[in-house]
């Protein structure tokens, strides 16, 4: 599996190549490919899915190509997800 990468304007070609690579795997559905690519390239899958009304990796490529360079950051995440810790103590402590 490739390293996780931040998307940039030229990164769309890399995403397209990755989609094509994953599409050769007959065990993966298009939804799986969409999720994998979004995760690997730090894309906000839920937001993009709402914009596209589907989880199609080929529609994703077209969508990203239509975005202005400045809009790409609206659909990408550059920080790692934070783990939430509960600060509540149990009644027995």
Buried (B, 14 or more C-beta within 10 A) or exposed (E): EEEEEEBEEEBBEBBBEBBEEBEEEEEBEBEBBBBBBBEBBBBBBEBBBEBBEBBBBBBBBEBBEEBEEEEBEEBBBEEEEEEEEEEEEEEEE
